[in-house]
Amino acid sequence: MKKRPTPEGKPSAQSSADSTALAGIERTSEAPPTDPKPNTRPAEALALLLRHGILDQREFLDDAGGWRLADAIHVLRRLGWPIKTERVTVTLANGERARIARYHLDRAAAPLRQQGIIAPEIVGWLALAAVAFLLHLLARWTA
């Protein structure tokens, strides 16, 4: 089935890179990246990237025991992780040269979120709620 041609000057939705953007509205901030499901290859790849900074297929195979690093990187990129690819030439054990991909987190693109830290404003609200609860209990006990 052939597609209907679009009028000149008006790109089709499939060819336009920002077809989902609303006219006149710009995104002010990027959402933080989402963590992959635990005990999966993307989670293992992310842990190795965070630990070592750079990851290639050989390191992924040695450390995580897994193939298909490119697929894990693809999943991480879909989850919002800023991962850059660098193509490098290496010498194999048989003396031949081959080009491989090395992946690293692009820390300049988006600051990574820290895990395990509660925002200060939430800590304040929790402290206030705890004091109010304790005052309520004290009032019931003394009445």
Secondary structure, DSSP 8 states (H G I E B T S, - for coil): -------TT---TTT-TTTTS-TT----S--------TTSHHHHHHHHHHHHSEEEHHHHHHHH--S-HHHHHHHHHHTT--EEEEEEEEE-TTS-EEEEEEEEE-TTTS----SS---HHHHHHHHHHHHHHHHHHHHHHH-
